[in-house]
Amino acid sequence: MSTQDLVASPTPDELRRAMGAFASGVTVVTGLESDEPIGFACQSFASVSLDPPLVLFCADHRGRAWPRIRTAGRFTVNVLGADQQDLCARFGSSRGVKFDGLDWDVSRWGTPSLRDVLLRVHAEVFDVHVAGDHDVVLGRVLEVELLEDEPPMIFHRGGFGVQTTAATSLDEPTLWGWGDHWG
């Protein structure tokens, strides 16, 4: 028997607590099904590939919005700014209608675009992989709209924090240059 056989896998609560040490941005993924806007708050969003342009997000199988967005085939990832906790709470709640009383627009791709966000990534569902209790959704990027140069909303250890140091201009590379690559 190996040492690995003696160590129990972390419980869902242990894993949630541990992974909370990794700070992430906060987004709202939106779609339109039968002219009805739908959306959910999502912190598991990332760029995957520049060529072809691909992004990913992870969505819970039990969610109400994701299966409907999948059926619609297109979505927008709205990246939230530090001052948009109201939008995060609205779309992170399982109660209430997300778009009631909210000003938003329909993008040229037929998806809800939230106003005053930092970035909108418009995409179509490219591929979906089942991974435990979530789907890993790959989206082919159709358009990006870089809108605001404000601090992002950060989620860390179950709460929200704000980037406290000034970011450089979006046009200027930092220590991690434009030509650098992950992996």
C-alpha positions in Angstrom: 0.0 0.0 0.0 1.4 3.4 -1.0 1.3 6.6 1.1 -1.1 8.0 -1.5 -3.6 5.3 -0.6 -3.6 6.4 3.1 -4.4 10.1 2.4 -8.0 11.0 2.0 -9.1 13.3 -0.8 -10.2 16.8 0.5 -13.9 17.2 1.2 -15.8 19.7 -0.9 -15.6 22.3 2.0 -11.9 21.7 2.4 -11.3 22.2 -1.3 -13.5 25.3 -1.4 -11.6 26.8 1.5 -8.2 25.9 0.1 -9.0 27.2 -3.4 -10.3 30.4 -1.9 -6.6 31.3 -1.3 -6.3 31.8 -5.1 -7.6 35.3 -6.0 -9.7 35.6 -9.2 -11.6 38.2 -11.1 -15.4 38.2 -11.1 -17.6 38.0 -14.2 -21.2 37.7 -15.2 -21.9 35.3 -18.0 -25.1 36.3 -19.9 -27.1 34.9 -22.8 -30.5 35.3 -24.4 -32.9 32.4 -24.9 -36.3 33.1 -26.6 -35.7 36.8 -26.1 -35.4 36.3 -22.3 -32.1 37.5 -20.8 -30.3 35.0 -18.4 -27.0 35.2 -16.6 -24.9 34.1 -13.6 -21.9 35.3 -11.6 -18.8 33.3 -12.5 -15.2 33.5 -11.1 -13.8 30.6 -13.1 -13.0 32.4 -16.3 -9.8 32.4 -18.3 -8.2 32.9 -21.7 -7.2 29.7 -23.4 -5.8 30.4 -26.8 -5.0 33.5 -28.9 -5.1 31.5 -32.2 -7.9 30.5 -32.5 -9.3 33.0 -29.9 -10.7 30.8 -27.1 -11.8 31.5 -23.6 -13.2 29.2 -20.9 -15.5 29.3 -17.9 -16.8 26.6 -15.6 -20.5 26.3 -14.8 -22.3 24.1 -12.3 -24.6 21.5 -13.8 -27.3 22.4 -11.2 -27.4 26.1 -12.3 -30.6 27.5 -14.0 -28.9 29.8 -16.4 -26.0 27.7 -17.9 -28.2 25.0 -19.6 -30.2 27.8 -21.2 -27.2 29.7 -22.4 -25.8 26.4 -23.8 -29.0 26.0 -25.8 -28.8 29.5 -27.1 -25.2 28.9 -28.2 -23.8 32.4 -27.6 -22.8 34.2 -24.5 -21.1 37.4 -23.2 -18.6 37.4 -20.4 -19.0 40.7 -18.6 -15.9 41.4 -16.4 -16.9 43.4 -13.3 -15.1 46.4 -11.8 -14.3 46.8 -8.1 -17.4 48.9 -7.5 -19.9 46.5 -9.0 -20.7 44.4 -6.0 -24.4 45.0 -6.6 -24.2 43.2 -10.0 -22.2 40.4 -8.4 -24.8 40.0 -5.7 -27.7 40.2 -8.2 -26.3 37.5 -10.5 -24.7 35.4 -7.7 -28.1 34.9 -6.0 -30.3 32.0 -6.7 -33.3 34.2 -5.8 -35.0 36.9 -7.8 -35.0 37.8 -11.4 -31.5 39.0 -12.4 -32.5 41.6 -15.1 -35.5 43.2 -13.3 -34.9 47.0 -13.2 -31.4 46.6 -14.7 -30.3 48.7 -17.7 -28.6 46.5 -20.3 -28.2 46.3 -24.1 -28.4 43.5 -26.7 -25.0 43.1 -28.4 -24.8 42.6 -32.1 -24.2 38.9 -31.3 -27.6 38.7 -29.7 -26.4 38.5 -26.1 -27.1 40.7 -23.1 -24.3 43.3 -22.5 -24.1 44.8 -19.0 -23.3 48.5 -18.8 -20.2 50.0 -17.2 -18.2 46.8 -17.0 -14.5 46.6 -17.6 -14.6 44.2 -20.5 -17.1 42.3 -22.6 -16.0 39.1 -24.3 -18.6 37.9 -26.8 -18.3 34.2 -27.8 -20.1 31.2 -29.1 -20.1 27.8 -27.4 -17.2 25.9 -29.1 -16.9 22.8 -26.9 -18.1 21.5 -23.5 -16.4 19.0 -21.3 -18.1 17.4 -18.2 -15.8 17.7 -15.2 -17.3 16.4 -12.0 -20.3 18.6 -11.0 -19.4 21.3 -13.5 -19.0 21.8 -17.2 -15.8 23.3 -18.6 -17.1 25.5 -21.4 -14.8 26.6 -24.2 -16.0 29.6 -26.1 -14.8 30.9 -29.5 -14.3 34.6 -29.2 -16.3 36.7 -31.7 -15.5 40.1 -30.3 -13.9 41.8 -27.3 -14.9 45.3 -26.0 -12.4 46.8 -23.6 -14.5 49.5 -21.9 -13.1 50.8 -18.7 -9.6 51.2 -17.2 -10.7 50.8 -13.6 -9.7 48.4 -10.8 -11.2 44.9 -11.2 -13.4 43.1 -8.7 -11.3 40.5 -6.9 -12.7 37.4 -5.1 -10.4 36.0 -2.4 -11.1 33.8 0.6 -14.8 34.1 0.3 -14.8 37.9 0.1 -14.2 40.8 -2.3 -11.1 42.9 -2.4 -9.8 45.6 -4.6 -6.5 45.9 -6.4 -4.7 48.6 -4.3 -1.7 49.5 -6.5 -2.2 51.4 -9.7 -2.1 49.3 -12.9 0.0 50.4 -15.8 -1.7 51.5 -19.0 -3.4 48.6 -20.9 -1.2 49.5 -23.8 2.1 49.2 -21.9 3.6 45.8 -21.1 4.6 45.2 -17.4 7.3 42.8 -16.2 5.3 40.1 -17.9 5.7 41.2 -21.5 3.2 40.7 -24.4 5.6 38.2 -26.0 5.9 36.1 -22.9 4.0 32.8 -22.8 2.5 30.6 -20.0 3.7 27.0 -19.9 
